[in-house]
Protein backbone atom coordinates (compact mmCIF):
# COMPACT_ATOMS: atom_id res chain seq x y z
CA UNK A 1 0.00 0.00 0.00
CA UNK A 2 1.62 3.27 -1.04
CA UNK A 3 0.26 6.69 -1.91
CA UNK A 4 -3.38 7.51 -2.64
CA UNK A 5 -4.58 10.82 -4.08
CA UNK A 6 -7.78 12.45 -2.82
CA UNK A 7 -9.26 15.84 -3.69
CA UNK A 8 -10.53 18.21 -1.02
CA UNK A 9 -13.56 20.45 -1.39
CA UNK A 10 -11.15 23.23 -2.37
CA UNK A 11 -9.90 21.18 -5.35
CA UNK A 12 -6.51 20.60 -3.72
CA UNK A 13 -5.02 17.18 -4.39
CA UNK A 14 -3.62 15.51 -1.28
CA UNK A 15 -1.13 12.64 -1.31
CA UNK A 16 -2.14 10.25 1.45
CA UNK A 17 0.60 7.80 2.46
CA UNK A 18 -1.52 4.88 3.54
CA UNK A 19 -0.50 2.68 6.47
CA UNK A 20 0.32 -0.93 5.66
CA UNK A 21 -1.57 -3.75 7.32
CA UNK A 22 1.48 -5.11 9.26
CA UNK A 23 2.15 -1.64 10.71
CA UNK A 24 -1.49 -1.22 11.69
CA UNK A 25 -1.47 -4.69 13.25
CA UNK A 26 1.57 -3.82 15.36
CA UNK A 27 -0.06 -0.58 16.51
CA UNK A 28 -3.20 -2.55 17.39
CA UNK A 29 -1.11 -5.06 19.34
CA UNK A 30 0.33 -2.23 21.46
CA UNK A 31 -3.14 -0.85 22.14
CA UNK A 32 -4.49 -4.34 22.95
CA UNK A 33 -1.70 -4.92 25.45
CA UNK A 34 -2.66 -1.68 27.20
CA UNK A 35 -6.37 -2.49 27.12
CA UNK A 36 -5.96 -6.07 28.36
CA UNK A 37 -3.75 -4.88 31.21
CA UNK A 38 -6.27 -2.19 32.17
CA UNK A 39 -9.11 -4.72 31.92
CA UNK A 40 -7.33 -7.16 34.22
CA UNK A 41 -6.67 -4.48 36.82
CA UNK A 42 -10.23 -3.16 36.78
CA UNK A 43 -11.79 -6.63 36.90
CA UNK A 44 -9.59 -7.54 39.84
CA UNK A 45 -10.71 -4.41 41.66
CA UNK A 46 -14.37 -5.06 40.79
CA UNK A 47 -14.13 -8.72 41.89
CA UNK A 48 -12.73 -7.70 45.25
CA UNK A 49 -15.39 -5.07 45.74
CA UNK A 50 -18.32 -7.27 44.66
CA UNK A 51 -17.55 -10.57 46.37
CA UNK A 52 -20.95 -10.75 48.04
CA UNK A 53 -22.91 -9.71 44.94
CA UNK A 54 -24.93 -12.22 42.88
CA UNK A 55 -23.57 -13.60 39.61
CA UNK A 56 -25.91 -11.61 37.35
CA UNK A 57 -24.76 -8.28 38.72
CA UNK A 58 -21.16 -9.40 38.59
CA UNK A 59 -21.56 -10.35 34.92
CA UNK A 60 -23.18 -6.97 34.16
CA UNK A 61 -20.30 -5.15 35.84
CA UNK A 62 -17.78 -7.24 33.91
CA UNK A 63 -19.48 -6.47 30.60
CA UNK A 64 -19.64 -2.77 31.43
CA UNK A 65 -15.94 -2.67 32.30
CA UNK A 66 -15.09 -4.54 29.08
CA UNK A 67 -17.06 -2.07 26.95
CA UNK A 68 -15.52 0.92 28.72
CA UNK A 69 -12.03 -0.42 28.03
CA UNK A 70 -12.37 -1.79 24.50
CA UNK A 71 -14.66 0.95 23.16
CA UNK A 72 -13.97 3.89 25.45
CA UNK A 73 -10.17 3.70 25.16
CA UNK A 74 -9.89 4.05 21.36
CA UNK A 75 -12.84 6.45 21.06
CA UNK A 76 -11.55 8.80 23.77
CA UNK A 77 -7.95 8.84 22.58
CA UNK A 78 -8.76 9.19 18.88
CA UNK A 79 -11.16 12.03 19.65
CA UNK A 80 -8.75 13.95 21.90
CA UNK A 81 -5.68 13.42 19.71
CA UNK A 82 -7.53 13.73 16.39
CA UNK A 83 -6.95 10.22 15.18
CA UNK A 84 -4.20 8.67 17.28
CA UNK A 85 -3.93 6.08 20.04
CA UNK A 86 -0.85 5.02 21.97
CA UNK A 87 -0.08 2.34 19.39
CA UNK A 88 -0.58 4.72 16.48
CA UNK A 89 1.64 7.34 18.11
CA UNK A 90 4.37 4.74 18.59
CA UNK A 91 4.18 3.65 14.94
CA UNK A 92 3.64 7.12 13.46
CA UNK A 93 0.07 6.52 12.27
CA UNK A 94 -3.05 8.68 12.30
CA UNK A 95 -6.70 8.17 11.38
CA UNK A 96 -8.10 10.91 9.11
CA UNK A 97 -11.25 11.47 7.10
CA UNK A 98 -11.22 10.41 3.47
CA UNK A 99 -10.71 14.06 2.42
CA UNK A 100 -7.58 14.29 4.57
CA UNK A 101 -9.21 16.29 7.38
CA UNK A 102 -9.04 15.39 11.09
CA UNK A 103 -11.62 13.04 12.55
CA UNK A 104 -14.08 13.96 15.29
CA UNK A 105 -16.07 12.12 17.95
CA UNK A 106 -18.58 10.70 15.44
CA UNK A 107 -15.90 9.01 13.34
CA UNK A 108 -14.02 7.78 16.41
CA UNK A 109 -17.20 6.33 17.93
CA UNK A 110 -18.16 4.59 14.68
CA UNK A 111 -14.70 3.03 14.38
CA UNK A 112 -14.68 2.01 18.04
CA UNK A 113 -18.09 0.32 17.97
CA UNK A 114 -17.42 -1.40 14.64
CA UNK A 115 -14.06 -2.59 15.92
CA UNK A 116 -15.58 -4.18 19.01
CA UNK A 117 -18.65 -5.63 17.30
CA UNK A 118 -17.41 -6.53 13.80
CA UNK A 119 -13.72 -6.15 12.96
CA UNK A 120 -11.99 -7.58 16.01
CA UNK A 121 -14.68 -8.54 18.52
CA UNK A 122 -18.04 -10.23 18.71
CA UNK A 123 -18.78 -11.16 15.08
CA UNK A 124 -15.19 -12.19 14.38
CA UNK A 125 -15.16 -14.25 17.60
CA UNK A 126 -12.41 -11.97 18.94
CA UNK A 127 -9.93 -13.27 16.34
CA UNK A 128 -9.78 -10.08 14.26
CA UNK A 129 -10.33 -12.09 11.09
CA UNK A 130 -13.03 -9.78 9.69
CA UNK A 131 -10.86 -6.71 10.18
CA UNK A 132 -7.88 -8.45 8.60
CA UNK A 133 -9.80 -9.72 5.58
CA UNK A 134 -11.51 -6.38 4.94
CA UNK A 135 -8.20 -4.50 5.23
CA UNK A 136 -6.42 -6.85 2.84
CA UNK A 137 -9.26 -6.70 0.31
CA UNK A 138 -9.53 -2.90 0.38
CA UNK A 139 -7.42 -0.75 -1.94
CA UNK A 140 -6.90 1.71 0.92
CA UNK A 141 -6.56 -0.90 3.65
CA UNK A 142 -9.91 -0.02 5.20
CA UNK A 143 -11.52 -2.26 7.78
CA UNK A 144 -15.30 -2.23 8.26
CA UNK A 145 -15.05 0.54 10.85
CA UNK A 146 -13.17 2.75 8.36
CA UNK A 147 -15.77 2.10 5.66
CA UNK A 148 -18.63 3.06 7.98
CA UNK A 149 -16.84 6.11 9.39
CA UNK A 150 -15.40 7.33 6.07
CA UNK A 151 -11.81 7.23 7.34
CA UNK A 152 -8.37 5.96 6.37
CA UNK A 153 -5.20 5.32 8.38
CA UNK A 154 -2.10 7.21 7.24
CA UNK A 155 1.59 7.10 7.96
CA UNK A 156 2.63 10.42 9.50
CA UNK A 157 6.35 9.65 9.62
CA UNK A 158 7.75 8.88 6.18
CA UNK A 159 11.55 9.35 6.19
CA UNK A 160 12.82 11.35 3.24
CA UNK A 161 9.34 12.10 1.87
CA UNK A 162 7.93 14.73 4.21
CA UNK A 163 7.74 18.13 2.56
CA UNK A 164 8.91 21.13 4.53
CA UNK A 165 6.10 23.43 5.67
CA UNK A 166 5.82 26.87 4.10
CA UNK A 167 8.00 29.26 6.16
CA UNK A 168 6.85 32.55 7.67
CA UNK A 169 7.51 35.46 5.25
CA UNK A 170 9.73 37.84 7.32
CA UNK A 171 7.87 41.05 6.28
CA UNK A 172 4.62 39.58 7.65
CA UNK A 173 5.95 38.10 10.90
CA UNK A 174 5.01 41.04 13.15
CA UNK A 175 1.54 41.28 11.61
CA UNK A 176 0.97 37.52 11.90
CA UNK A 177 1.88 37.56 15.58
CA UNK A 178 -1.39 39.35 16.36
CA UNK A 179 -3.69 37.21 14.22
CA UNK A 180 -7.02 35.93 15.52
CA UNK A 181 -7.14 32.37 14.17
CA UNK A 182 -10.03 30.84 16.10
CA UNK A 183 -12.34 31.08 13.07
CA UNK A 184 -9.96 29.19 10.78
CA UNK A 185 -11.18 25.61 10.41
CA UNK A 186 -8.87 22.62 10.28
CA UNK A 187 -10.10 21.74 6.79
CA UNK A 188 -9.39 25.18 5.35
CA UNK A 189 -5.98 25.39 7.04
CA UNK A 190 -5.11 21.97 5.63
CA UNK A 191 -6.21 23.01 2.14
CA UNK A 192 -4.05 26.15 2.31
CA UNK A 193 -1.03 24.21 3.54
CA UNK A 194 -1.37 21.53 0.85
CA UNK A 195 -1.72 24.20 -1.82
CA UNK A 196 1.50 25.90 -0.67
CA UNK A 197 3.36 22.59 -0.67
CA UNK A 198 2.32 21.77 -4.24
CA UNK A 199 1.75 25.12 -5.93
CA UNK A 200 4.99 24.84 -7.91
CA UNK A 201 3.47 21.89 -9.78
CA UNK A 202 0.42 23.85 -10.95
CA UNK A 203 -0.20 25.74 -14.14
CA UNK A 204 0.48 29.48 -13.46
CA UNK A 205 -3.10 30.53 -14.17
CA UNK A 206 -4.55 27.74 -12.04
CA UNK A 207 -2.04 28.55 -9.31
CA UNK A 208 -3.00 32.23 -9.23
CA UNK A 209 -6.72 31.44 -9.27
CA UNK A 210 -6.48 28.89 -6.46
CA UNK A 211 -4.27 31.18 -4.37
CA UNK A 212 -6.74 34.05 -4.70
CA UNK A 213 -9.71 31.79 -3.87
CA UNK A 214 -8.06 30.27 -0.80
CA UNK A 215 -6.79 33.67 0.40
CA UNK A 216 -10.32 35.06 0.12
CA UNK A 217 -11.76 32.20 2.16
CA UNK A 218 -9.05 32.47 4.81
CA UNK A 219 -9.40 36.27 5.05
CA UNK A 220 -13.12 35.85 5.77
CA UNK A 221 -12.24 33.82 8.89
CA UNK A 222 -9.02 35.49 10.06
CA UNK A 223 -8.40 38.98 11.40
CA UNK A 224 -6.94 41.55 11.11
CA UNK A 225 -6.65 42.02 7.37
CA UNK A 226 -3.15 41.74 5.87
CA UNK A 227 -1.11 44.84 5.02
CA UNK A 228 -2.35 46.47 1.79
CA UNK A 229 -0.87 44.94 -1.33
CA UNK A 230 0.04 41.59 0.26
CA UNK A 231 0.02 38.87 -2.43
CA UNK A 232 -2.17 35.82 -1.88
CA UNK A 233 0.59 33.21 -1.49
CA UNK A 234 2.69 35.07 1.12
CA UNK A 235 -0.54 35.80 2.99
CA UNK A 236 -1.45 32.10 3.09
CA UNK A 237 2.11 31.22 4.10
CA UNK A 238 2.02 33.70 6.99
CA UNK A 239 -1.33 32.44 8.28
CA UNK A 240 -0.44 28.74 8.10
CA UNK A 241 3.01 29.35 9.60
CA UNK A 242 1.56 31.31 12.52
CA UNK A 243 -1.03 28.61 13.11
CA UNK A 244 1.72 25.98 13.14
CA UNK A 245 3.84 28.06 15.54
CA UNK A 246 0.96 28.37 18.00
CA UNK A 247 0.07 24.69 17.76
CA UNK A 248 3.68 23.66 18.42
CA UNK A 249 3.84 26.06 21.36
CA UNK A 250 0.58 24.67 22.75
CA UNK A 251 1.80 21.08 22.51
CA UNK A 252 5.13 21.92 24.15
CA UNK A 253 3.54 24.09 26.85
CA UNK A 254 5.55 27.17 25.85
CA UNK A 255 4.21 30.62 24.96
CA UNK A 256 4.41 31.31 21.16
CA UNK A 257 7.76 32.78 20.23
CA UNK A 258 9.62 31.43 23.27
CA UNK A 259 12.58 29.27 22.16
CA UNK A 260 12.70 25.68 23.29
CA UNK A 261 15.38 24.70 25.82
CA UNK A 262 18.66 23.80 24.15
ChimeraX attribute file (.defattr): number of C-alpha atoms within 10 A of each C-alpha:
attribute: neighborCount
match mode: 1-to-1
recipient: residues
	/A:1	13
	/A:2	13
	/A:3	14
	/A:4	14
	/A:5	13
	/A:6	15
	/A:7	14
	/A:8	18
	/A:9	11
	/A:10	14
	/A:11	11
	/A:12	20
	/A:13	18
	/A:14	20
	/A:15	14
	/A:16	21
	/A:17	21
	/A:18	22
	/A:19	24
	/A:20	18
	/A:21	17
	/A:22	10
	/A:23	16
	/A:24	21
	/A:25	15
	/A:26	15
	/A:27	20
	/A:28	17
	/A:29	13
	/A:30	17
	/A:31	19
	/A:32	15
	/A:33	12
	/A:34	15
	/A:35	19
	/A:36	14
	/A:37	12
	/A:38	17
	/A:39	19
	/A:40	13
	/A:41	12
	/A:42	16
	/A:43	17
	/A:44	12
	/A:45	11
	/A:46	15
	/A:47	15
	/A:48	10
	/A:49	10
	/A:50	14
	/A:51	10
	/A:52	9
	/A:53	10
	/A:54	9
	/A:55	11
	/A:56	9
	/A:57	11
	/A:58	17
	/A:59	11
	/A:60	11
	/A:61	16
	/A:62	17
	/A:63	13
	/A:64	11
	/A:65	19
	/A:66	19
	/A:67	15
	/A:68	15
	/A:69	20
	/A:70	21
	/A:71	22
	/A:72	17
	/A:73	18
	/A:74	24
	/A:75	25
	/A:76	18
	/A:77	16
	/A:78	27
	/A:79	19
	/A:80	15
	/A:81	16
	/A:82	18
	/A:83	28
	/A:84	24
	/A:85	25
	/A:86	19
	/A:87	22
	/A:88	25
	/A:89	15
	/A:90	12
	/A:91	19
	/A:92	18
	/A:93	25
	/A:94	24
	/A:95	28
	/A:96	25
	/A:97	17
	/A:98	19
	/A:99	19
	/A:100	22
	/A:101	19
	/A:102	20
	/A:103	24
	/A:104	17
	/A:105	16
	/A:106	12
	/A:107	23
	/A:108	29
	/A:109	20
	/A:110	19
	/A:111	28
	/A:112	24
	/A:113	19
	/A:114	24
	/A:115	26
	/A:116	19
	/A:117	17
	/A:118	22
	/A:119	27
	/A:120	20
	/A:121	19
	/A:122	14
	/A:123	16
	/A:124	16
	/A:125	13
	/A:126	15
	/A:127	13
	/A:128	18
	/A:129	16
	/A:130	20
	/A:131	22
	/A:132	19
	/A:133	15
	/A:134	18
	/A:135	20
	/A:136	16
	/A:137	11
	/A:138	13
	/A:139	12
	/A:140	23
	/A:141	24
	/A:142	24
	/A:143	26
	/A:144	23
	/A:145	25
	/A:146	27
	/A:147	17
	/A:148	13
	/A:149	20
	/A:150	17
	/A:151	25
	/A:152	25
	/A:153	26
	/A:154	25
	/A:155	20
	/A:156	18
	/A:157	14
	/A:158	10
	/A:159	6
	/A:160	6
	/A:161	8
	/A:162	9
	/A:163	10
	/A:164	7
	/A:165	14
	/A:166	20
	/A:167	13
	/A:168	20
	/A:169	17
	/A:170	11
	/A:171	12
	/A:172	17
	/A:173	14
	/A:174	10
	/A:175	15
	/A:176	24
	/A:177	16
	/A:178	11
	/A:179	17
	/A:180	14
	/A:181	18
	/A:182	10
	/A:183	11
	/A:184	19
	/A:185	12
	/A:186	11
	/A:187	16
	/A:188	18
	/A:189	19
	/A:190	18
	/A:191	22
	/A:192	24
	/A:193	20
	/A:194	19
	/A:195	26
	/A:196	19
	/A:197	16
	/A:198	14
	/A:199	18
	/A:200	10
	/A:201	9
	/A:202	12
	/A:203	10
	/A:204	11
	/A:205	9
	/A:206	11
	/A:207	18
	/A:208	15
	/A:209	13
	/A:210	21
	/A:211	22
	/A:212	16
	/A:213	14
	/A:214	20
	/A:215	20
	/A:216	13
	/A:217	14
	/A:218	22
	/A:219	17
	/A:220	13
	/A:221	15
	/A:222	16
	/A:223	16
	/A:224	14
	/A:225	13
	/A:226	18
	/A:227	11
	/A:228	6
	/A:229	6
	/A:230	12
	/A:231	14
	/A:232	18
	/A:233	22
	/A:234	20
	/A:235	22
	/A:236	26
	/A:237	23
	/A:238	24
	/A:239	32
	/A:240	24
	/A:241	20
	/A:242	21
	/A:243	20
	/A:244	18
	/A:245	16
	/A:246	17
	/A:247	13
	/A:248	14
	/A:249	17
	/A:250	12
	/A:251	8
	/A:252	11
	/A:253	10
	/A:254	13
	/A:255	13
	/A:256	16
	/A:257	10
	/A:258	8
	/A:259	9
	/A:260	10
	/A:261	4
	/A:262	3
